[in-house]
Amino acid sequence: MRPGRTGHSAVSPRLGTGPSRAPTARGPRTRSTDNPSQAEEDAASRLAADAAELVRQEITQLRAELAADTRRAGVGGGLLAAGGVFGLLAPHASSVALLRALESVMSPRRAALVLSAGYLTAGAVLTLSGVGRLRETGVVTRRAVSRVKQDVREAAGATRRPAVETR
C-alpha cells in the first residue's frame, strides 16, 4: 500500500463500496453472511445509496450546465440590448444626415419643414395602410364568429326537437 492511503478502495466511500464490502472469490463480503435476509437488505441499501449518489451527481452536473447556459444567455441578452440601442440611433443619424443635405440646398428652416412634412406623410400612409389591414382581418373574424354562432344555433335546435313517442 502507498503511503497516505488507508485500506479503503479507490471508489468513493459515499458510493457504499468500502473495505468491508470488497468483492471476494465467494462474492461480496457482508457484515452477516450467516443470514441471507440480512445480506439482501445490505445489498438493497447499498443499491439505494448508490442510486441516490448518482442522482446527486447528475443534479450537480445539471446545475453547473444550467449556470453556464444562463451566463451565455445573459451575455447574449446584453448584446441584443446593445444592438437595439444602436438600431434606434441609426434612424436618428440618418435623419440628421438628410437634414444637413437639405440644408445645403435650402434654408435650415425650410429643410426642417420639408423633412418633417415627409416624415408626417410617410407616417400617415403607413398608419392608414395598417388600419386597413386590421379592418380586413376584423371582417374575416366577424364572419367566422357569425358562422360559428349559426352552427351552434343549428346544433342546439337539432337537440331541442321533441322525439317522436312510440308506444
Residue pairs with C-beta under 8 A, 6 or more apart in sequence:
1 7
7 19
8 18
8 19
9 17
9 18
9 19
9 22
11 17
12 53
14 49
14 53
15 49
15 50
15 53
16 45
16 46
16 49
16 50
16 53
17 46
20 29
20 31
21 28
21 29
21 30
21 42
21 46
22 28
22 29
23 29
28 43
30 38
30 39
30 42
30 43
31 38
31 42
32 38
32 39
32 42
33 39
95 115
95 119
98 115
99 111
99 112
99 115
102 110
102 111
102 114
102 115
103 111
105 111
106 114
